[in-house]
């Protein structure tokens, strides 16, 4: 299924290594702020609003299968 989401992305160098669905942009920015308190080289966090292809986990939660960047 395809939905509009807010996601927190973890970049290591130019590559996206991890992505998490967030409830809202304010929650995403809060988590990004907390993650950047300990600075590390080549690691960046970004919050985005985007379309994504989602899948259901065994426990019923949603996970991102693919981001649709427009």
N, CA, C and O atoms as a Tinker XYZ file with bonds, in Angstrom:
   280  protein
     1  N      0.837000   -1.176000    0.000000    73     2
     2  CA     0.000000    0.000000    0.000000    64     1     3
     3  C      0.882000    1.239000    0.000000    63     2     4     5
     4  O      1.963000    1.242000    0.588000    81     3
     5  N      0.421000    2.275000   -0.653000    73     3     6
     6  CA     1.174000    3.531000   -0.749000    64     5     7
     7  C      0.461000    4.592000    0.066000    63     6     8     9
     8  O     -0.742000    4.803000   -0.089000    81     7
     9  N      1.217000    5.270000    0.949000    73     7    10
    10  CA     0.665000    6.312000    1.813000    64     9    11
    11  C      1.646000    7.467000    1.914000    63    10    12    13
    12  O      2.834000    7.321000    1.628000    81    11
    13  N      1.122000    8.629000    2.332000    73    11    14
    14  CA     1.976000    9.763000    2.676000    64    13    15
    15  C      2.443000    9.566000    4.114000    63    14    16    17
    16  O      1.638000    9.265000    4.996000    81    15
    17  N      3.737000    9.734000    4.348000    73    15    18
    18  CA     4.297000    9.532000    5.681000    64    17    19
    19  C      5.294000   10.636000    6.017000    63    18    20    21
    20  O      5.717000   11.399000    5.149000    81    19
    21  N      5.655000   10.702000    7.287000    73    19    22
    22  CA     6.790000   11.489000    7.757000    64    21    23
    23  C      7.814000   10.460000    8.213000    63    22    24    25
    24  O      7.494000    9.560000    8.989000    81    23
    25  N      9.049000   10.595000    7.728000    73    23    26
    26  CA    10.067000    9.610000    8.049000    64    25    27
    27  C     11.346000   10.280000    8.519000    63    26    28    29
    28  O     11.712000   11.360000    8.053000    81    27
    29  N     12.012000    9.620000    9.446000    73    27    30
    30  CA    13.339000   10.025000    9.900000    64    29    31
    31  C     14.341000    9.135000    9.181000    63    30    32    33
    32  O     14.303000    7.912000    9.310000    81    31
    33  N     15.243000    9.762000    8.417000    73    31    34
    34  CA    16.218000    9.025000    7.630000    64    33    35
    35  C     17.602000    9.146000    8.256000    63    34    36    37
    36  O     17.987000   10.217000    8.725000    81    35
    37  N     18.346000    8.046000    8.261000    73    35    38
    38  CA    19.736000    8.022000    8.721000    64    37    39
    39  C     20.610000    7.833000    7.495000    63    38    40    41
    40  O     20.518000    6.820000    6.802000    81    39
    41  N     21.466000    8.828000    7.233000    73    39    42
    42  CA    22.404000    8.763000    6.120000    64    41    43
    43  C     23.798000    8.477000    6.668000    63    42    44    45
    44  O     24.244000    9.122000    7.616000    81    43
    45  N     24.478000    7.512000    6.069000    73    43    46
    46  CA    25.891000    7.276000    6.333000    64    45    47
    47  C     26.579000    7.532000    5.007000    63    46    48    49
    48  O     26.462000    6.743000    4.068000    81    47
    49  N     27.304000    8.650000    4.939000    73    47    50
    50  CA    27.824000    9.088000    3.651000    64    49    51
    51  C     26.642000    9.473000    2.778000    63    50    52    53
    52  O     25.729000   10.152000    3.249000    81    51
    53  N     26.636000    9.053000    1.511000    73    51    54
    54  CA    25.509000    9.399000    0.628000    64    53    55
    55  C     24.356000    8.401000    0.678000    63    54    56    57
    56  O     23.337000    8.623000    0.024000    81    55
    57  N     24.481000    7.324000    1.422000    73    55    58
    58  CA    23.491000    6.248000    1.405000    64    57    59
    59  C     22.530000    6.306000    2.584000    63    58    60    61
    60  O     22.930000    6.633000    3.701000    81    59
    61  N     21.255000    5.986000    2.333000    73    59    62
    62  CA    20.266000    5.850000    3.400000    64    61    63
    63  C     20.465000    4.474000    4.024000    63    62    64    65
    64  O     20.332000    3.456000    3.344000    81    63
    65  N     20.780000    4.441000    5.303000    73    63    66
    66  CA    21.008000    3.168000    5.985000    64    65    67
    67  C     19.802000    2.712000    6.792000    63    66    68    69
    68  O     19.609000    1.514000    7.001000    81    67
    69  N     18.984000    3.669000    7.251000    73    67    70
    70  CA    17.823000    3.312000    8.057000    64    69    71
    71  C     16.747000    4.366000    7.872000    63    70    72    73
    72  O     17.050000    5.532000    7.617000    81    71
    73  N     15.485000    3.957000    8.000000    73    71    74
    74  CA    14.362000    4.894000    7.928000    64    73    75
    75  C     13.283000    4.411000    8.873000    63    74    76    77
    76  O     13.016000    3.215000    8.985000    81    75
    77  N     12.665000    5.374000    9.557000    73    75    78
    78  CA    11.622000    5.083000   10.540000    64    77    79
    79  C     10.432000    5.989000   10.305000    63    78    80    81
    80  O     10.594000    7.187000   10.076000    81    79
    81  N      9.241000    5.426000   10.362000    73    79    82
    82  CA     8.013000    6.201000   10.262000    64    81    83
    83  C      7.814000    6.952000   11.572000    63    82    84    85
    84  O      8.001000    6.395000   12.654000    81    83
    85  N      7.432000    8.229000   11.464000    73    83    86
    86  CA     7.182000    9.059000   12.637000    64    85    87
    87  C      5.722000    9.519000   12.619000    63    86    88    89
    88  O      5.091000    9.563000   11.563000    81    87
    89  N      5.197000    9.859000   13.788000    73    87    90
    90  CA     3.800000   10.289000   13.910000    64    89    91
    91  C      3.543000   11.625000   13.233000    63    90    92    93
    92  O      2.513000   11.811000   12.584000    81    91
    93  N      4.486000   12.563000   13.386000    73    91    94
    94  CA     4.323000   13.901000   12.826000    64    93    95
    95  C      5.703000   14.506000   12.612000    63    94    96    97
    96  O      6.715000   13.954000   13.044000    81    95
    97  N      5.723000   15.653000   11.935000    73    95    98
    98  CA     6.999000   16.325000   11.684000    64    97    99
    99  C      7.620000   16.805000   12.987000    63    98   100   101
   100  O      8.843000   16.772000   13.124000    81    99
   101  N      6.819000   17.247000   13.944000    73    99   102
   102  CA     7.382000   17.726000   15.215000    64   101   103
   103  C      8.045000   16.585000   15.993000    63   102   104   105
   104  O      9.095000   16.778000   16.605000    81   103
   105  N      7.436000   15.409000   15.970000    73   103   106
   106  CA     8.038000   14.245000   16.637000    64   105   107
   107  C      9.328000   13.848000   15.921000    63   106   108   109
   108  O     10.318000   13.497000   16.563000    81   107
   109  N      9.312000   13.905000   14.603000    73   107   110
   110  CA    10.495000   13.574000   13.822000    64   109   111
   111  C     11.647000   14.532000   14.147000    63   110   112   113
   112  O     12.778000   14.097000   14.363000    81   111
   113  N     11.357000   15.817000   14.179000    73   111   114
   114  CA    12.397000   16.805000   14.483000    64   113   115
   115  C     12.938000   16.626000   15.901000    63   114   116   117
   116  O     14.129000   16.830000   16.138000    81   115
   117  N     12.084000   16.252000   16.832000    73   115   118
   118  CA    12.524000   15.985000   18.206000    64   117   119
   119  C     13.505000   14.818000   18.233000    63   118   120   121
   120  O     14.553000   14.899000   18.875000    81   119
   121  N     13.165000   13.721000   17.530000    73   119   122
   122  CA    14.050000   12.555000   17.493000    64   121   123
   123  C     15.358000   12.865000   16.776000    63   122   124   125
   124  O     16.415000   12.371000   17.168000    81   123
   125  N     15.289000   13.683000   15.723000    73   123   126
   126  CA    16.510000   14.084000   15.006000    64   125   127
   127  C     17.416000   14.904000   15.909000    63   126   128   129
   128  O     18.633000   14.716000   15.926000    81   127
   129  N     16.808000   15.814000   16.660000    73   127   130
   130  CA    17.578000   16.657000   17.588000    64   129   131
   131  C     18.267000   15.807000   18.648000    63   130   132   133
   132  O     19.429000   16.044000   18.978000    81   131
   133  N     17.548000   14.810000   19.185000    73   131   134
   134  CA    18.127000   13.922000   20.190000    64   133   135
   135  C     19.270000   13.088000   19.602000    63   134   136   137
   136  O     20.285000   12.873000   20.264000    81   135
   137  N     19.108000   12.622000   18.369000    73   135   138
   138  CA    20.128000   11.776000   17.739000    64   137   139
   139  C     21.393000   12.562000   17.412000    63   138   140   141
   140  O     22.487000   11.998000   17.425000    81   139
   141  N     21.262000   13.854000   17.118000    73   139   142
   142  CA    22.440000   14.643000   16.730000    64   141   143
   143  C     23.175000   15.241000   17.924000    63   142   144   145
   144  O     24.145000   15.973000   17.732000    81   143
   145  N     22.750000   14.957000   19.127000    73   143   146
   146  CA    23.463000   15.477000   20.299000    64   145   147
   147  C     24.873000   14.911000   20.412000    63   146   148   149
   148  O     25.771000   15.569000   20.938000    81   147
   149  N     25.065000   13.698000   19.921000    73   147   150
   150  CA    26.393000   13.093000   19.884000    64   149   151
   151  C     26.836000   13.090000   18.419000    63   150   152   153
   152  O     26.482000   12.185000   17.664000    81   151
   153  N     27.617000   14.112000   18.015000    73   151   154
   154  CA    27.988000   14.207000   16.601000    64   153   155
   155  C     28.957000   13.096000   16.186000    63   154   156   157
   156  O     29.883000   12.746000   16.919000    81   155
   157  N     28.719000   12.560000   15.003000    73   155   158
   158  CA    29.596000   11.537000   14.429000    64   157   159
   159  C     29.866000   11.912000   12.987000    63   158   160   161
   160  O     29.015000   12.489000   12.310000    81   159
   161  N     31.068000   11.575000   12.522000    73   159   162
   162  CA    31.433000   11.903000   11.148000    64   161   163
   163  C     30.646000   11.057000   10.157000    63   162   164   165
   164  O     30.341000    9.893000   10.417000    81   163
   165  N     30.324000   11.658000    9.025000    73   163   166
   166  CA    29.620000   10.999000    7.918000    64   165   167
   167  C     28.225000   10.510000    8.270000    63   166   168   169
   168  O     27.663000    9.709000    7.523000    81   167
   169  N     27.640000   10.962000    9.384000    73   167   170
   170  CA    26.284000   10.560000    9.740000    64   169   171
   171  C     25.405000   11.801000    9.775000    63   170   172   173
   172  O     25.725000   12.788000   10.438000    81   171
   173  N     24.285000   11.734000    9.047000    73   171   174
   174  CA    23.310000   12.822000    9.028000    64   173   175
   175  C     21.922000   12.243000    9.234000    63   174   176   177
   176  O     21.643000   11.109000    8.845000    81   175
   177  N     21.059000   13.035000    9.849000    73   175   178
   178  CA    19.654000   12.668000   10.037000    64   177   179
   179  C     18.809000   13.714000    9.329000    63   178   180   181
   180  O     19.105000   14.907000    9.400000    81   179
   181  N     17.748000   13.268000    8.640000    73   179   182
   182  CA    16.836000   14.186000    7.965000    64   181   183
   183  C     15.408000   13.712000    8.156000    63   182   184   185
   184  O     15.133000   12.512000    8.172000    81   183
   185  N     14.508000   14.665000    8.300000    73   183   186
   186  CA    13.079000   14.379000    8.354000    64   185   187
   187  C     12.475000   14.771000    7.008000    63   186   188   189
   188  O     12.753000   15.848000    6.480000    81   187
   189  N     11.651000   13.888000    6.467000    73   187   190
   190  CA    11.019000   14.176000    5.178000    64   189   191
   191  C      9.545000   13.800000    5.227000    63   190   192   193
   192  O      9.127000   12.916000    5.974000    81   191
   193  N      8.766000   14.510000    4.397000    73   191   194
   194  CA     7.384000   14.114000    4.113000    64   193   195
   195  C      7.417000   13.552000    2.709000    63   194   196   197
   196  O      7.882000   14.214000    1.781000    81   195
   197  N      6.925000   12.336000    2.548000    73   195   198
   198  CA     7.020000   11.683000    1.256000    64   197   199
   199  C      5.962000   10.594000    1.131000    63   198   200   201
   200  O      5.314000   10.214000    2.106000    81   199
   201  N      5.807000   10.109000   -0.086000    73   199   202
   202  CA     5.021000    8.903000   -0.304000    64   201   203
   203  C      5.939000    7.712000   -0.077000    63   202   204   205
   204  O      7.140000    7.788000   -0.335000    81   203
   205  N      5.376000    6.621000    0.401000    73   203   206
   206  CA     6.166000    5.416000    0.610000    64   205   207
   207  C      5.308000    4.186000    0.399000    63   206   208   209
   208  O      4.105000    4.190000    0.662000    81   207
   209  N      5.945000    3.141000   -0.076000    73   207   210
   210  CA     5.297000    1.844000   -0.155000    64   209   211
   211  C      5.494000    1.179000    1.200000    63   210   212   213
   212  O      6.625000    1.000000    1.652000    81   211
   213  N      4.390000    0.813000    1.845000    73   211   214
   214  CA     4.439000    0.261000    3.188000    64   213   215
   215  C      4.066000   -1.212000    3.195000    63   214   216   217
   216  O      3.329000   -1.695000    2.335000    81   215
   217  N      4.591000   -1.902000    4.181000    73   215   218
   218  CA     4.237000   -3.294000    4.400000    64   217   219
   219  C      3.827000   -3.473000    5.849000    63   218   220   221
   220  O      4.159000   -2.643000    6.695000    81   219
   221  N      3.118000   -4.535000    6.139000    73   219   222
   222  CA     2.699000   -4.820000    7.509000    64   221   223
   223  C      3.628000   -5.846000    8.134000    63   222   224   225
   224  O      3.949000   -6.862000    7.518000    81   223
   225  N      4.057000   -5.576000    9.358000    73   223   226
   226  CA     4.857000   -6.528000   10.111000    64   225   227
   227  C      3.943000   -7.554000   10.768000    63   226   228   229
   228  O      2.721000   -7.404000   10.746000    81   227
   229  N      4.519000   -8.577000   11.341000    73   227   230
   230  CA     3.754000   -9.622000   12.009000    64   229   231
   231  C      2.915000   -9.061000   13.150000    63   230   232   233
   232  O      1.797000   -9.516000   13.389000    81   231
   233  N      3.463000   -8.060000   13.859000    73   231   234
   234  CA     2.745000   -7.475000   15.001000    64   233   235
   235  C      1.708000   -6.433000   14.590000    63   234   236   237
   236  O      1.069000   -5.828000   15.451000    81   235
   237  N      1.532000   -6.214000   13.282000    73   235   238
   238  CA     0.524000   -5.267000   12.806000    64   237   239
   239  C      1.038000   -3.866000   12.576000    63   238   240   241
   240  O      0.299000   -3.026000   12.062000    81   239
   241  N      2.283000   -3.579000   12.940000    73   239   242
   242  CA     2.850000   -2.256000   12.707000    64   241   243
   243  C      3.259000   -2.119000   11.244000    63   242   244   245
   244  O      3.446000   -3.115000   10.545000    81   243
   245  N      3.395000   -0.885000   10.793000    73   243   246
   246  CA     3.758000   -0.618000    9.409000    64   245   247
   247  C      5.266000   -0.386000    9.302000    63   246   248   249
   248  O      5.889000    0.153000   10.217000    81   247
   249  N      5.838000   -0.798000    8.175000    73   247   250
   250  CA     7.256000   -0.542000    7.905000    64   249   251
   251  C      7.396000   -0.064000    6.468000    63   250   252   253
   252  O      6.561000   -0.361000    5.613000    81   251
   253  N      8.456000    0.674000    6.220000    73   251   254
   254  CA     8.709000    1.229000    4.896000    64   253   255
   255  C      9.408000    0.177000    4.050000    63   254   256   257
   256  O     10.461000   -0.339000    4.424000    81   255
   257  N      8.806000   -0.138000    2.894000    73   255   258
   258  CA     9.457000   -1.027000    1.922000    64   257   259
   259  C     10.282000   -0.218000    0.933000    63   258   260   261
   260  O     11.398000   -0.601000    0.582000    81   259
   261  N      9.721000    0.914000    0.482000    73   259   262
   262  CA    10.417000    1.760000   -0.477000    64   261   263
   263  C      9.901000    3.187000   -0.355000    63   262   264   265
   264  O      8.700000    3.405000   -0.194000    81   263
   265  N     10.805000    4.156000   -0.432000    73   263   266
   266  CA    10.435000    5.566000   -0.452000    64   265   267
   267  C     10.176000    5.974000   -1.890000    63   266   268   269
   268  O     10.887000    5.553000   -2.803000    81   267
   269  N      9.150000    6.800000   -2.089000    73   267   270
   270  CA     8.840000    7.327000   -3.408000    64   269   271
   271  C      9.139000    8.817000   -3.348000    63   270   272   273
   272  O      8.312000    9.605000   -2.889000    81   271
   273  N     10.322000    9.200000   -3.813000    73   271   274
   274  CA    10.764000   10.588000   -3.750000    64   273   275
   275  C     10.348000   11.296000   -5.029000    63   274   276   277
   276  O     10.685000   10.860000   -6.130000    81   275
   277  N      9.624000   12.377000   -4.876000    73   275   278
   278  CA     9.135000   13.128000   -6.046000    64   277   279
   279  C      9.694000   14.526000   -6.064000    63   278   280
   280  O      9.392000   15.300000   -6.972000    81   279
